[in-house]
């Protein structure tokens, strides 16, 4: 999420100047919650702060902070959703970066769920195997949609987006393989649709 840190650092001073007192309090509170490792609560504060600002780039920057906070405890839905909301406020490369960040979070979710249900005892013991497969399928469908959106953005290098996706696939493959096959299938399907 390097681009997010860059955007946030560049805008942080201006962001605080543009916010009203209530929003500034929310951001300060979120920063304090992060110091206390209360990431989900911090994410909620950043989300509320993003809703209270008028400037679209400021709202996107706050949603990016919310995504980072939600990602730490593994709240994949919330983290990916915040990146997708941030993308709505941006255009071009910024929009593509947010969508690709969301796509990578969804890939991490697939890997985590595949790892979790990869142990027979887990599904056999608590009957969760079918639920996990449903979640993996849902994350896969959402990831494919997000990748399609990123590839449709005017003015972005679609080959670069595919290369970023392939880099994530390599990372997953080298990191134990969890989710790598599904990741590759999504890339190939979406890229094939684009070319065909």
C-alpha positions in Angstrom: 0.0 0.0 0.0 2.9 2.3 -0.7 0.8 4.7 -2.9 -1.6 5.2 0.0 1.2 6.3 2.3 2.5 8.7 -0.3 -1.0 10.2 -0.9 -1.6 10.4 2.9 1.7 12.0 3.7 1.3 14.5 0.9 -2.2 15.4 2.0 -2.0 14.9 5.7 -1.3 18.6 6.6 -3.8 19.9 4.1 -6.4 17.3 5.1 -6.2 18.4 8.8 -6.6 22.1 7.7 -9.7 21.3 5.6 -11.5 19.3 8.3 -13.9 20.8 10.8 -13.3 20.3 14.5 -15.5 17.1 14.8 -13.7 15.5 12.0 -10.3 16.4 13.4 -11.3 14.8 16.7 -12.3 11.6 14.9 -9.0 11.4 13.1 -7.0 12.1 16.3 -9.1 9.5 18.1 -8.5 7.0 15.2 -4.7 7.6 15.5 -4.8 7.1 19.3 -6.8 3.8 18.7 -4.1 2.6 16.3 -1.5 3.2 19.0 -3.6 1.0 21.3 -3.9 -1.7 18.6 -7.6 -1.2 18.4 -7.6 -1.3 14.6 -11.3 -2.0 13.9 -12.4 0.9 16.0 -9.8 3.1 14.3 -11.1 2.0 10.9 -14.6 3.0 11.9 -13.4 6.4 13.0 -11.6 7.0 9.7 -14.8 5.9 7.8 -16.9 8.4 9.8 -14.3 11.1 9.2 -14.4 10.4 5.4 -18.2 10.9 5.4 -17.9 14.3 7.0 -15.5 16.0 4.5 -16.4 17.6 1.3 -13.2 17.2 -0.6 -13.1 14.0 -2.6 -9.3 13.4 -2.3 -9.5 14.0 1.5 -12.4 11.5 1.7 -10.4 9.0 -0.3 -7.3 9.5 1.8 -9.3 8.9 5.0 -10.9 5.7 3.5 -7.4 4.5 2.6 -6.4 4.9 6.3 -9.6 3.1 7.3 -8.7 0.2 4.9 -5.2 -0.1 6.4 -6.7 -0.2 9.9 -9.3 -2.8 9.0 -6.7 -4.9 7.2 -4.5 -5.4 10.3 -7.0 -7.7 12.2 -8.0 -9.4 9.0 -11.3 -7.7 8.3 -11.0 -8.4 4.6 -14.5 -7.3 3.6 -14.2 -3.9 5.3 -10.6 -3.3 4.1 -11.5 -4.1 0.5 -14.7 -2.1 0.7 -12.9 1.0 1.9 -10.5 0.8 -1.0 -13.4 0.4 -3.4 -15.1 3.5 -1.9 -11.9 5.5 -2.1 -11.7 4.6 -5.8 -15.1 6.2 -6.4 -13.6 9.5 -5.4 -10.6 9.3 -7.6 -9.8 9.0 -11.3 -7.0 7.5 -13.5 -4.0 6.1 -11.7 -5.3 6.8 -8.2 -8.6 5.0 -8.9 -6.6 2.1 -10.4 -4.3 1.9 -7.4 -7.2 1.8 -5.0 -9.0 -1.0 -7.0 -5.8 -3.0 -7.2 -5.3 -2.6 -3.5 -8.8 -3.9 -3.0 -8.0 -6.8 -5.4 -4.9 -7.7 -3.5 -6.8 -7.7 -0.2 -9.4 -10.0 -1.7 -6.6 -12.3 -2.9 -5.3 -12.4 0.7 -8.8 -13.3 1.9 -8.9 -16.2 -0.5 -5.5 -17.4 0.6 -6.5 -17.1 4.3 -9.7 -19.0 3.7 -8.0 -21.7 1.6 -5.4 -22.1 4.4 -8.1 -22.3 7.0 -10.2 -24.9 5.3 -7.2 -26.7 3.9 -7.0 -28.8 7.1 -9.5 -31.7 6.9 -10.0 -31.7 10.7 -11.4 -28.2 10.7 -14.2 -28.8 8.3 -15.0 -32.2 9.6 -15.0 -31.0 13.2 -17.2 -27.9 12.9 -18.9 -28.4 9.6 -17.5 -25.1 8.2 -16.0 -26.5 5.0 -19.0 -25.7 2.8 -19.2 -22.2 4.3 -15.5 -21.6 3.6 -15.9 -22.7 0.0 -18.8 -20.3 -0.4 -16.7 -17.4 1.1 -13.8 -18.3 -1.2 -16.2 -18.3 -4.2 -17.7 -14.9 -3.2 -14.3 -13.3 -2.7 -13.2 -14.7 -6.1 -16.2 -13.3 -7.9 -15.7 -9.9 -6.2 -12.0 -9.9 -7.1 -12.7 -10.7 -10.7 -15.2 -7.7 -10.8 -12.7 -5.4 -9.2 -10.0 -6.4 -11.7 -12.4 -5.8 -14.6 -13.1 -2.3 -13.2 -9.4 -1.5 -12.9 -8.8 -2.6 -16.5 -11.7 -0.4 -17.8 -10.3 2.9 -16.4 -9.5 5.4 -19.1 -5.9 6.4 -19.4 -4.3 3.6 -17.3 -1.8 1.1 -18.6 -3.7 -2.2 -18.6 -0.6 -4.2 -19.1 0.8 -2.7 -15.9 -2.4 -3.7 -14.0 -2.1 -7.3 -15.3 1.6 -7.2 -14.4 0.7 -6.1 -10.8 -1.8 -8.9 -10.6 0.7 -11.5 -11.8 3.2 -10.2 -9.2 0.6 -10.8 -6.5 0.1 -14.4 -8.0 3.9 -15.0 -7.8 4.0 -13.7 -4.2 1.1 -16.1 -3.3 2.7 -19.0 -5.1 6.1 -18.5 -3.4 4.3 -18.0 0.0 3.0 -21.5 0.3 0.6 -21.6 -2.6 -2.5 -20.8 -0.7 -4.9 -19.1 -3.2 -2.4 -19.0 -6.0 -4.4 -21.3 -8.3 -7.6 -19.3 -7.9 -5.6 -16.1 -8.3 -4.1 -17.3 -11.6 -7.5 -18.4 -12.8 -9.0 -15.0 -12.1 -6.2 -13.2 -13.9 -6.4 -15.5 -17.0 -10.2 -15.3 -17.1 -10.4 -11.5 -16.9 -7.4 -10.9 -19.1 -8.9 -13.3 -21.7 -12.2 -11.4 -21.6 -10.3 -8.1 -22.2 -8.4 -9.5 -25.2 -11.2 -11.5 -26.7 
